[in-house]
Amino acid sequence: MKKVFAIVAIAWVVSLCLQSMSVAAEKLKIVGLNDSLKIPSNEIPVLAKRAQGGDRSAAERLSSYYGYYLDDKKKWQYYLELAATNGSAMAIESLVTIYSTSPELFDVKRALQFRKRLRAISKKRNVTFKSNAEWGYEMYIENFVGQANKKRGLIFLEYAAKNGSQKARKELIELYLNDADIANPARASYWKSKS
């Protein structure tokens, strides 16, 4: 009899728990990650005006909204660049990454311009900043190895070598002598003379 009573009591407790969980689940609203980026339509013109007036946080918020919530790449890029113009280190760092790795927006000159601005901000804030040689080598790895884009990878490997990376110089010599796709004995000789 005790076993039957215990089983009934346990079943009753489990039943109550399931009922309360069901009620809680109905009250629970599931929110997607991008929902936190949504901006009410009446706030967008206000934020746009503030961003154009120099407010970097307004420009950052609009960039996130257009880039991640609406997937509008043109407006995302516009507001990201505006945030960078307004002094946002986060936006500048994002633009360096975009212009140095994006297949659609690859632009070395722009990446280097934004990197120069990021270095200036880092100096003012006394934040450590990767050397040009180290950054160039990382971008070489990202482009040459990660994206299998030898042409873009070589741009960064040469940049790293020009900025003092012995590792980049050795790798350039090796590639220019042994990689059939990019063999260039004259460039190999040039980098040998610099080592």
Sequence and secondary structure as in RCSB ss.txt:
>XXXX:A:sequence
MKKVFAIVAIAWVVSLCLQSMSVAAEKLKIVGLNDSLKIPSNEIPVLAKRAQGGDRSAAERLSSYYGYYLDDKKK
WQYYLELAATNGSAMAIESLVTIYSTSPELFDVKRALQFRKRLRAISKKRNVTFKSNAEWGYEMYIENFVGQANK
KRGLIFLEYAAKNGSQKARKELIELYLNDADIANPARASYWKSKS
>XXXX:A:secstr
 HHHHHHHHHHHHHHHHHHHHHHHHHH     GGGGG   TTTHHHHHHHHHTT HHHHHHHHHIIIIIS  HHH
HHHHHHHHHHTT HHHHHHHHHHHHH TTT  HHHHHHHHHHHHHHHHHTT     HHHHHHHHHIIIIIIS  H
HHHHHHHHHHHHTT HHHHHHHHHHHHH TTT  HHHHHHHHHH 
